[in-house]
């Protein structure tokens, strides 16, 4: 298992090693000690799964605020998705910046999205399934979001991204400029 730090601090790309033969492969997708050394001492409390029927489905950008902030370790188990994390930690040198990674069952890549980041994705193939571990339980009262197409953030979504697939909630999310200061960055 390899941990690859992208350009935005505290986010981590996790590349499990596939050991294969003519039958297929084996991959260790999570190892608590290795994860702790690379990403910090987080405890996962829940596993979630989401299936999107249509290619181009956009979900997000979502996050939860304290005291129920969530970190997410995201992977794709069917289809393909473009996964996005946006830094919303006020004072961070990368505040308002985003990164995106293509996650597929074939590449096995996972993205660690810590608290203080908004998360979203766009499905590239029909029947895409995303699975993710979270560090906090879901709390509707603490659930928040950010506009997926905020020009100040300027995520370069895949051409297939279809705004018609957005949930009612995601169509109503604020822009970064209107987002209260939920997270502060500290070194």
Long-range contacts (C-beta under 8 A, 24 or more apart in sequence): 1-28, 1-31, 1-34, 3-34, 3-38, 3-39, 6-99, 6-101, 7-94, 7-97, 7-99, 8-85, 8-87, 8-94, 8-97, 8-98, 8-99, 9-92, 9-93, 9-94, 10-114, 10-116, 10-117, 11-85, 11-99, 11-111, 11-112, 11-113, 11-114, 11-117, 12-38, 12-39, 12-111, 12-112, 13-101, 13-109, 13-110, 13-111, 13-112, 14-38, 14-73, 14-109, 14-110, 14-111, 14-112, 15-108, 15-109, 15-110, 16-108, 16-110, 18-108, 27-108, 29-75, 29-108, 29-110, 30-73, 30-133, 35-73, 35-112, 39-112, 39-114, 40-114, 42-71, 42-114, 42-135, 43-135, 44-73, 44-133, 44-134, 44-135, 45-134, 45-135, 45-136, 45-137, 46-133, 46-134, 46-137, 46-138, 47-131, 47-132, 47-133, 47-134, 48-131, 48-132, 48-133, 48-134, 49-77, 49-129, 49-130, 49-131, 49-132, 50-129, 50-130, 51-78, 51-127, 51-128, 51-129, 52-79, 52-123, 52-126, 52-127, 52-128, 52-129, 52-130, 52-165, 53-126, 53-127, 54-123, 54-126, 54-162, 54-165, 55-79, 55-123, 55-124, 55-125, 55-126, 55-128, 55-160, 56-122, 56-123, 56-158, 56-160, 56-161, 56-162, 56-165, 57-122, 57-123, 57-128, 57-162, 57-165, 58-120, 58-121, 58-122, 58-148, 58-157, 58-161, 58-162, 58-163, 58-165, 58-166, 58-170, 59-120, 59-121, 59-122, 59-167, 59-170, 60-84, 60-118, 60-119, 60-120, 60-121, 60-145, 60-146, 60-148, 60-170, 61-86, 61-118, 61-119, 61-120, 61-145, 61-146, 61-147, 61-148, 61-173, 62-118, 62-119, 62-120, 62-143, 62-144, 62-145, 63-88, 63-115, 63-116, 63-117, 63-118, 63-119, 63-144, 63-145, 63-146, 63-182, 64-115, 64-136, 64-138, 64-139, 64-142, 64-143, 64-144, 65-142, 65-144, 65-182, 65-183, 66-142, 66-182, 67-142, 68-136, 68-137, 68-138, 68-139, 68-141, 68-142, 69-115, 69-116, 69-135, 69-136, 69-142, 69-183, 70-115, 70-134, 70-135, 70-136, 70-138, 71-112, 71-113, 71-114, 71-115, 71-134, 71-135, 71-136, 72-111, 72-112, 72-113, 72-119, 72-132, 72-133, 72-134, 72-135, 73-110, 73-111, 73-112, 73-113, 73-132, 73-133, 74-103, 74-110, 74-111, 74-112, 74-113, 74-119, 74-121, 74-130, 74-131, 74-132, 75-103, 75-108, 75-109, 75-110, 75-111, 75-130, 75-131, 75-132, 76-103, 76-104, 76-105, 76-128, 76-129, 76-130, 76-131, 77-105, 77-129, 77-130, 77-131, 78-105, 78-127, 78-128, 78-129, 79-104, 79-123, 79-124, 79-125, 79-126, 79-127, 79-128, 79-129, 80-104, 80-123, 80-124, 80-125, 80-128, 81-121, 81-122, 81-123, 81-124, 81-128, 81-130, 82-121, 82-122, 82-124, 82-157, 82-158, 83-111, 83-119, 83-120, 83-121, 83-130, 84-119, 84-120, 84-121, 84-122, 84-155, 84-157, 85-111, 85-113, 85-117, 85-118, 85-119, 86-117, 86-118, 86-119, 86-120, 86-146, 86-153, 86-155, 86-176, 87-116, 87-117, 88-116, 88-117, 88-118, 88-146, 88-176, 88-179, 88-182, 88-183, 89-116, 89-117, 89-183, 89-184, 89-185, 90-181, 90-183, 90-184, 90-185, 91-184, 91-185, 91-186, 92-116, 92-185, 93-185, 95-185, 96-152, 96-153, 96-176, 97-153, 98-153, 98-154, 98-155, 100-155, 100-156, 103-130, 115-183, 116-183, 116-185, 118-145, 118-146, 120-148, 122-157, 122-158, 122-160, 122-161, 124-158, 124-160, 144-182, 145-169, 145-170, 145-173, 145-174, 146-173, 146-174, 146-175, 146-176, 146-179, 147-173, 147-174, 147-175, 147-176, 148-173, 150-175, 150-176, 152-176, 152-177
